[in-house]
Amino acid sequence: MEQLFLDPTKFIELTTQAVLFLFAVGFIGGLVSGFIGSGGAFVLTPGMMSLGVPGTVAVASNMCHKFPKALVGALKRFKYGQVDLKLGLVMAVSAGIGVQVGIKIQQIILETWGRAGSDLYVSLSFVAVLVVVGGFVMYDALSSSGKEGQESGNTLAKRLAKWNIPPMITFKTAKVRISLWLTVPVGFATGMLAATIAVGGFIGVPGMIYVVGASGIVASATELVIAFVMGMFGSINWAMHGMIDIRLVLIILSGSLLGVQLGAIGTTYVREHMIKLVMGTIMLIVAVSRGLAVPKYLVKLELFSVSQSTLDIMDTVSFVFMCVALLVGSVIILGAMWKAKRAESAAAAA
């Protein structure tokens, strides 16, 4: 494995602009995290990579900043009665195993193909997961919206709930009773994805909604418990391999701690389908951003040929799409909160 901690040139130089950008990305990532419970890492990892941070360092630093923020968000939403602590701890066990397996895969790729191979692996993983999961979540959000905000029928979870495979577990807050074995693949995949792109919530939140049968509010809140547990143990592993840039961790953490509080408050004002709408929208925009970065890594691996000027243009467009994703997510969340708060005030005055 490349020993990045022995080679300072592998870490980026932090300018004033870079610090401000990372703080803003951290704040919006925290805002999204508190709102949809996915950690907001899907904007943080690409955001750091757009500044030239190696993919492995971006993933490791992201995971390190994530677990204290997830703890803050989980405590906040626990007070609102949205967290199913039992479900979170059960899934955290298999998620922890998934994290360790994912880190091992990252190490093998880095040893075999170097930084360009690792960056390509992270970016392709992002695009694949974002398009598939984001597309499905967006479809479901629009279907729910057409029914005046009511949740669409979760037929898959209802069918799975009938699988009486011992041991059966009842999750009171989520209001579901399901076989333990159905939570294992969801938790394992969540951990694997967290170690690959530092955002296991893309699997964890939809998995709890569509496989376990929890509501969007409970799933997004419970994901914060899982993110805290697997983030803490994953960070220890990454740190032992010298992959965490503590400067990046502190900057994005300072911004995201502010955002996560606001995002958590936002969940008390919006309908279920709004959480899915925000998640799907940001996922699909970030997928475009990461997709535009893929040719750069293919050229470095000599698997693709294109002029440097074209790569520069694609890099710029990729960065613009990233900023658009951050802006759109913030506008939707803050706009929904403002609209719901105004309606609440009007109802109270009537």
Secondary structure in CASP SS format (residue, H / E / C, confidence):
PFRMAT SS
TARGET T0000
AUTHOR 0000-0000-0000
METHOD secondary structure of the structure
MODEL  1
M C 1.00
E C 1.00
Q C 1.00
L H 1.00
F H 1.00
L H 1.00
D C 1.00
P H 1.00
T H 1.00
K H 1.00
F C 1.00
I C 1.00
E C 1.00
L C 1.00
T C 1.00
T H 1.00
Q H 1.00
A H 1.00
V H 1.00
L H 1.00
F H 1.00
L H 1.00
F H 1.00
A H 1.00
V H 1.00
G H 1.00
F H 1.00
I H 1.00
G H 1.00
G H 1.00
L H 1.00
V H 1.00
S H 1.00
G H 1.00
F H 1.00
I H 1.00
G C 1.00
S C 1.00
G C 1.00
G C 1.00
A H 1.00
F H 1.00
V H 1.00
L H 1.00
T H 1.00
P H 1.00
G H 1.00
M H 1.00
M H 1.00
S C 1.00
L C 1.00
G C 1.00
V C 1.00
P C 1.00
G H 1.00
T H 1.00
V H 1.00
A H 1.00
V H 1.00
A H 1.00
S H 1.00
N H 1.00
M H 1.00
C H 1.00
H H 1.00
K H 1.00
F H 1.00
P H 1.00
K H 1.00
A H 1.00
L H 1.00
V H 1.00
G H 1.00
A H 1.00
L H 1.00
K H 1.00
R H 1.00
F H 1.00
K H 1.00
Y C 1.00
G C 1.00
Q C 1.00
V C 1.00
D C 1.00
L H 1.00
K H 1.00
L H 1.00
G H 1.00
L H 1.00
V H 1.00
M H 1.00
A H 1.00
V H 1.00
S H 1.00
A H 1.00
G H 1.00
I H 1.00
G H 1.00
V H 1.00
Q H 1.00
V H 1.00
G H 1.00
I H 1.00
K H 1.00
I H 1.00
Q H 1.00
Q H 1.00
I H 1.00
I H 1.00
L H 1.00
E H 1.00
T H 1.00
W H 1.00
G H 1.00
R H 1.00
A H 1.00
G H 1.00
S H 1.00
D H 1.00
L H 1.00
Y H 1.00
V H 1.00
S H 1.00
L H 1.00
S H 1.00
F H 1.00
V H 1.00
A H 1.00
V H 1.00
L H 1.00
V H 1.00
V H 1.00
V H 1.00
G H 1.00
G H 1.00
F H 1.00
V H 1.00
M H 1.00
Y H 1.00
D H 1.00
A H 1.00
L H 1.00
S H 1.00
S H 1.00
S H 1.00
G C 1.00
K C 1.00
E C 1.00
G C 1.00
Q C 1.00
E C 1.00
S C 1.00
G C 1.00
N C 1.00
T H 1.00
L H 1.00
A H 1.00
K H 1.00
R H 1.00
L H 1.00
A C 1.00
K C 1.00
W C 1.00
N C 1.00
I C 1.00
P C 1.00
P C 1.00
M E 1.00
I E 1.00
T E 1.00
F E 1.00
K C 1.00
T C 1.00
A C 1.00
K C 1.00
V E 1.00
R E 1.00
I E 1.00
S E 1.00
L H 1.00
W H 1.00
L H 1.00
T H 1.00
V H 1.00
P H 1.00
V H 1.00
G H 1.00
F H 1.00
A H 1.00
T H 1.00
G H 1.00
M H 1.00
L H 1.00
A H 1.00
A H 1.00
T H 1.00
I H 1.00
A C 1.00
V C 1.00
G C 1.00
G H 1.00
F H 1.00
I H 1.00
G H 1.00
V H 1.00
P H 1.00
G H 1.00
M H 1.00
I H 1.00
Y H 1.00
V H 1.00
V H 1.00
G C 1.00
A C 1.00
S C 1.00
G H 1.00
I H 1.00
V H 1.00
A H 1.00
S H 1.00
A H 1.00
T H 1.00
E H 1.00
L H 1.00
V H 1.00
I H 1.00
A H 1.00
F H 1.00
V H 1.00
M H 1.00
G H 1.00
M H 1.00
F H 1.00
G H 1.00
S H 1.00
I H 1.00
N H 1.00
W H 1.00
A H 1.00
M H 1.00
H C 1.00
G C 1.00
M C 1.00
I C 1.00
D C 1.00
I H 1.00
R H 1.00
L H 1.00
V H 1.00
L H 1.00
I H 1.00
I H 1.00
L H 1.00
S H 1.00
G H 1.00
S H 1.00
L H 1.00
L H 1.00
G H 1.00
V H 1.00
Q H 1.00
L H 1.00
G H 1.00
A H 1.00
I H 1.00
G H 1.00
T C 1.00
T C 1.00
Y C 1.00
V C 1.00
R C 1.00
E H 1.00
H H 1.00
M H 1.00
I H 1.00
K H 1.00
L H 1.00
V H 1.00
M H 1.00
G H 1.00
T H 1.00
I H 1.00
M H 1.00
L H 1.00
I H 1.00
V H 1.00
A H 1.00
V H 1.00
S H 1.00
R H 1.00
G H 1.00
L H 1.00
A H 1.00
V H 1.00
P H 1.00
K H 1.00
Y H 1.00
L H 1.00
V H 1.00
K H 1.00
L C 1.00
E C 1.00
L C 1.00
F C 1.00
S C 1.00
V C 1.00
S C 1.00
Q H 1.00
S H 1.00
T H 1.00
L H 1.00
D H 1.00
I H 1.00
M H 1.00
D H 1.00
T H 1.00
V H 1.00
S H 1.00
F H 1.00
V H 1.00
F H 1.00
M H 1.00
C H 1.00
V H 1.00
A H 1.00
L H 1.00
L H 1.00
V H 1.00
G H 1.00
S H 1.00
V H 1.00
I H 1.00
I H 1.00
L H 1.00
G H 1.00
A H 1.00
M H 1.00
W H 1.00
K H 1.00
A H 1.00
K H 1.00
R H 1.00
A H 1.00
E H 1.00
S H 1.00
A H 1.00
A H 1.00
A H 1.00
A H 1.00
A C 1.00
END
